[in-house]
Amino acid sequence: MEMDAQKFIDDVTAESFETYSVEVSLADLKKDAAKAFQPLMEFMEEQVNSGRLASALLQVKGEDISFYLQNNIVNLPYRYIKNISKMMSDETNCPLNVYMFVESPDVNRSKMRIDELSSQDDFAVNADLSAKISAWTNDQLAAIEENQKNEQEAAEKTDKKKPAAKKKTTKKTTKKK
């Protein structure tokens, strides 16, 4: 499916897109990412089949980790519509794709990772897409854990390099009687 860039920009600016969100524990997400994403995938399929723009959020409970699925003409989240507008406003008949986003302070330097899940025309809930999103999610969680571990090790090394604080010693003076 293709969409005129200006119509896309107008729709996103007017927040004329469907939204869905769900929370999941980190343990459940690690255990079965495909199952955790199933409601989002079904929501996106319904919106795609209806020709609507959509954004689906999977928030990890108690963690600063969010996953999104969005159909878009470019690999940027909807909230960057001003940037999208600058890049794409003169374009016509732009292909729509479904993108996977992860946001976390520990995923990478930009705190966001974006990859294409599927073209909108090929998007359908199936074993291949479920396997793809599951593998991608596991890779992102592994990157987050590795970056957190490296940050913690770096902090510990920095702490070890700091000289120990000097203890104040006080002399007790005793009065002679």
Disulfide bonds with the S-S distance in Angstrom:
none
